[in-house]
Amino acid sequence: MSKKKKKTTQKAPAAPKYTGGEVYYGNQLVGQSYMDPNKGVVTKYTPTAEQEESRKAAQGRINQILPTLGQTSPEMSKQYDDISHAWMDKQTAAYDREYQPLLRNLREDYSSRFGGLSNQPYIDALTDAETRQRQPAMLDISRQGTLMKQDLYNQAQQQKLNELQSLGYVLNSDQTNFLNALQNPQQSSQQANAFNQQNYSAALNQYNAERQAQQQNTANLANGIFSVLGKF
């Protein structure tokens, strides 16, 4: 007596599970995407120790500089004053060296003409030389000294802005690494999940087609049996 073959029922393909993605920097995992049962899809960035140290140092320096923008410490202000005054003293001494021969010639001229310096024409000439030449020169030196101090201040502020810009590049680079570490595992995960979904859809379509064919064969067999029985 032959054994009856056991009818096997083909199971539907299981839905694909989420496939995560990972990004490594050397041997260190810096970015990953995974499925959390409670939170859903999670994309995580883990900077290297060097990146984290660089970011903290840059942010700390930025926090030091920002409050000082537009301000000058008393020590630096005194230093600017000293530099400015030293320059003005040097320029004044240089001008006086050129101005003294003019006064000497003036004294000799009026002394020879009027027999001394106790006379109004000499006093008027001396006053005129002081008013027309030395005073404007001293005012110009003073103005240039003030501009020098302002320029020193502006240079210091510009140095701060340049440093902030450089530190900003460090943080922007860190942000770029952060975005890449998030995007790369997401992209690889999306590609893997798309591939799995495509395979699942193909397997499911094949399963449905085979099942429909089996159901059709069963229906055709039943119709044939009923047709034969109907003849009796």
Backbone torsions as a table, in degrees:
resi	resn	phi	psi	omega
1	MET	NA	125.1	-177.7
2	SER	-75.9	144.8	178.6
3	LYS	-78.2	142.6	178.4
4	LYS	-76.2	131.1	178.0
5	LYS	-71.8	134.3	179.3
6	LYS	-78.7	126.4	-178.3
7	LYS	-75.2	125.9	179.5
8	THR	-100.5	138.3	179.0
9	THR	-105.9	121.1	-179.2
10	GLN	-72.9	130.7	-179.7
11	LYS	-85.2	147.1	176.3
12	ALA	-67.8	146.4	179.5
13	PRO	-65.6	141.9	179.7
14	ALA	-72.8	143.9	177.4
15	ALA	-64.3	141.6	-176.9
16	PRO	-68.3	144.5	174.6
17	LYS	-84.1	159.4	-178.9
18	TYR	-65.4	132.9	177.4
19	THR	-107.0	120.7	-179.0
20	GLY	-83.8	177.6	178.7
21	GLY	-136.4	153.8	-178.4
22	GLU	-138.1	149.1	175.3
23	VAL	-127.8	131.6	-178.3
24	TYR	-115.7	143.2	170.4
25	TYR	-111.5	98.6	-169.1
26	GLY	69.3	-122.3	177.8
27	ASN	-99.3	2.1	-176.1
28	GLN	-99.3	131.0	175.7
29	LEU	-74.8	120.0	-177.7
30	VAL	-113.4	-17.4	179.6
31	GLY	-152.0	140.0	178.9
32	GLN	-153.6	154.2	176.5
33	SER	-128.5	129.2	-177.1
34	TYR	-151.2	167.3	-179.7
35	MET	-98.4	120.8	175.4
36	ASP	-99.2	128.8	-176.8
37	PRO	-58.0	-29.0	-176.6
38	ASN	-98.9	-31.6	-174.2
39	LYS	-104.5	-12.3	-175.6
40	GLY	87.3	-149.5	-178.6
41	VAL	-72.2	127.9	-179.2
42	VAL	-120.4	129.7	173.7
43	THR	-114.3	124.1	-169.5
44	LYS	-124.7	139.9	177.2
45	TYR	-116.1	128.6	178.2
46	THR	-125.8	99.6	-177.7
47	PRO	-67.2	156.7	175.1
48	THR	-70.8	164.4	179.3
49	ALA	-61.4	-37.1	179.2
50	GLU	-66.5	-42.7	179.0
51	GLN	-63.5	-42.8	-179.2
52	GLU	-66.8	-40.2	178.6
53	GLU	-65.3	-41.4	178.9
54	SER	-64.5	-41.3	-179.6
55	ARG	-65.3	-43.8	-179.0
56	LYS	-65.3	-40.4	179.7
57	ALA	-64.7	-43.2	179.9
58	ALA	-65.0	-44.7	-179.4
59	GLN	-66.0	-38.2	178.6
60	GLY	-64.1	-41.6	179.2
61	ARG	-67.2	-39.4	177.3
62	ILE	-60.5	-42.2	179.6
63	ASN	-65.0	-26.6	177.0
64	GLN	-76.8	-38.5	-173.7
65	ILE	-78.0	-42.7	-172.2
66	LEU	-52.4	-45.4	-179.4
67	PRO	-66.0	-17.2	-176.3
68	THR	-94.5	-4.4	179.7
69	LEU	-63.5	131.6	-179.2
70	GLY	79.9	5.4	-178.6
71	GLN	-127.6	157.6	177.2
72	THR	-132.8	133.1	179.4
73	SER	-69.2	154.2	178.4
74	PRO	-56.1	-36.4	-179.6
75	GLU	-64.8	-45.3	-179.9
76	MET	-68.9	-37.0	178.6
77	SER	-62.2	-41.0	177.4
78	LYS	-65.4	-38.2	179.1
79	GLN	-64.3	-40.3	177.6
80	TYR	-64.2	-41.2	178.0
81	ASP	-61.1	-45.1	-178.8
82	ASP	-61.7	-43.1	-180.0
83	ILE	-64.8	-44.3	-179.1
84	SER	-64.0	-46.1	-178.6
85	HIS	-66.7	-38.2	178.7
86	ALA	-62.8	-39.4	178.6
87	TRP	-66.9	-42.8	-179.8
88	MET	-64.9	-39.3	178.0
89	ASP	-62.9	-40.0	179.9
90	LYS	-66.2	-43.0	-179.9
91	GLN	-68.4	-36.4	178.5
92	THR	-65.5	-43.5	179.1
93	ALA	-63.5	-39.4	179.8
94	ALA	-66.2	-39.3	179.3
95	TYR	-67.4	-42.9	-178.8
96	ASP	-62.6	-33.6	177.3
97	ARG	-62.6	-33.4	177.9
98	GLU	-84.2	-23.4	-175.7
99	TYR	-83.7	-31.4	-176.8
100	GLN	-61.1	-41.5	176.5
101	PRO	-59.1	-33.5	177.5
102	LEU	-64.6	-43.3	179.0
103	LEU	-66.2	-38.7	179.5
104	ARG	-63.4	-45.6	177.7
105	ASN	-62.2	-36.8	179.8
106	LEU	-66.1	-43.4	-179.9
107	ARG	-64.4	-45.8	-178.4
108	GLU	-63.7	-39.4	-178.6
109	ASP	-64.5	-49.9	-175.7
110	TYR	-74.9	-29.9	178.0
111	SER	-67.2	-39.5	-179.8
112	SER	-72.3	-31.4	-177.6
113	ARG	-82.8	-35.3	-174.7
114	PHE	-114.2	5.9	176.6
115	GLY	72.3	21.7	179.5
116	GLY	156.3	-178.0	-176.9
117	LEU	-107.9	-1.6	-179.8
118	SER	-87.7	66.6	178.8
119	ASN	-147.7	154.4	-174.5
120	GLN	-66.3	-39.6	179.1
121	PRO	-57.6	-39.7	179.1
122	TYR	-66.7	-44.2	179.7
123	ILE	-61.1	-41.7	178.8
124	ASP	-64.3	-41.3	179.8
125	ALA	-66.5	-38.7	178.9
126	LEU	-66.1	-43.6	178.7
127	THR	-63.6	-40.0	-179.8
128	ASP	-64.3	-42.4	178.9
129	ALA	-64.3	-40.2	179.0
130	GLU	-65.3	-43.8	-176.3
131	THR	-72.2	-41.0	-173.8
132	ARG	-86.3	-24.5	-173.3
133	GLN	-119.1	-60.5	-171.7
134	ARG	-70.1	-45.9	-177.9
135	GLN	-59.6	-48.2	176.2
136	PRO	-59.4	-38.0	179.6
137	ALA	-65.5	-41.4	178.9
138	MET	-66.0	-39.6	177.7
139	LEU	-63.4	-38.9	179.1
140	ASP	-67.5	-40.6	177.3
141	ILE	-62.3	-42.7	179.1
142	SER	-63.3	-41.8	179.6
143	ARG	-64.5	-42.8	178.7
144	GLN	-64.8	-36.3	177.4
145	GLY	-64.7	-40.4	177.8
146	THR	-64.7	-41.8	177.7
147	LEU	-64.1	-36.1	178.0
148	MET	-63.0	-43.4	178.5
149	LYS	-62.6	-42.2	178.3
150	GLN	-64.5	-37.3	179.8
151	ASP	-66.8	-39.1	176.4
152	LEU	-61.8	-41.5	177.5
153	TYR	-62.9	-46.0	-179.3
154	ASN	-62.8	-39.5	178.6
155	GLN	-62.8	-41.2	179.5
156	ALA	-64.2	-41.1	178.8
157	GLN	-66.4	-39.7	179.7
158	GLN	-65.6	-37.2	176.6
159	GLN	-61.9	-38.9	177.2
160	LYS	-64.1	-44.0	-180.0
161	LEU	-64.5	-40.4	178.5
162	ASN	-63.3	-40.7	179.1
163	GLU	-66.4	-40.5	177.1
164	LEU	-60.9	-39.8	179.0
165	GLN	-63.6	-43.3	178.6
166	SER	-63.9	-41.7	177.7
167	LEU	-65.9	-34.0	176.3
168	GLY	-63.3	-36.4	176.9
169	TYR	-62.3	-38.9	178.9
170	VAL	-62.0	-45.9	-179.5
171	LEU	-68.2	-37.9	178.3
172	ASN	-65.3	-38.1	176.8
173	SER	-63.9	-40.2	177.5
174	ASP	-64.5	-38.9	178.8
175	GLN	-66.3	-38.0	177.3
176	THR	-62.8	-43.8	176.8
177	ASN	-60.8	-39.0	179.3
178	PHE	-62.4	-47.2	-178.8
179	LEU	-66.0	-40.2	178.6
180	ASN	-64.6	-40.2	-179.7
181	ALA	-66.4	-24.7	176.9
182	LEU	-86.9	-42.3	-175.4
183	GLN	-71.0	-41.3	-175.6
184	ASN	-61.5	-48.9	177.3
185	PRO	-66.8	-33.0	177.0
186	GLN	-62.2	-44.6	-178.5
187	GLN	-65.5	-46.2	179.8
188	SER	-64.4	-37.7	177.9
189	SER	-66.0	-43.4	179.0
190	GLN	-61.7	-40.7	179.4
191	GLN	-65.0	-43.3	180.0
192	ALA	-65.3	-42.6	-179.3
193	ASN	-69.0	-35.2	176.5
194	ALA	-64.7	-40.7	178.3
195	PHE	-64.2	-44.7	178.7
196	ASN	-63.3	-40.9	180.0
197	GLN	-65.3	-37.8	178.9
198	GLN	-64.4	-45.1	177.9
199	ASN	-63.9	-40.1	179.2
200	TYR	-63.2	-44.3	179.7
201	SER	-62.2	-41.2	179.3
202	ALA	-64.7	-44.4	180.0
203	ALA	-65.6	-38.0	179.8
204	LEU	-67.9	-41.0	178.0
205	ASN	-63.0	-40.9	178.2
206	GLN	-64.8	-41.1	178.6
207	TYR	-62.3	-45.5	179.8
208	ASN	-63.9	-39.4	179.2
209	ALA	-64.7	-44.3	179.3
210	GLU	-64.7	-38.5	179.9
211	ARG	-66.7	-42.7	177.6
212	GLN	-62.9	-40.2	179.0
213	ALA	-64.1	-40.9	179.0
214	GLN	-64.8	-41.7	178.7
215	GLN	-64.6	-37.9	179.1
216	GLN	-67.0	-40.0	177.9
217	ASN	-63.5	-41.0	178.6
218	THR	-62.8	-43.5	179.4
219	ALA	-64.2	-41.3	179.5
220	ASN	-64.7	-39.9	178.3
221	LEU	-64.2	-41.6	179.5
222	ALA	-64.7	-41.7	178.7
223	ASN	-63.0	-37.4	179.2
224	GLY	-66.5	-41.2	179.4
225	ILE	-64.5	-46.4	179.4
226	PHE	-61.7	-34.3	-179.4
227	SER	-67.6	-39.7	179.8
228	VAL	-69.0	-44.9	-179.0
229	LEU	-63.2	-31.4	-178.3
230	GLY	-68.1	-14.4	178.9
231	LYS	-82.1	-15.9	-178.0
232	PHE	-97.2	NA	NA
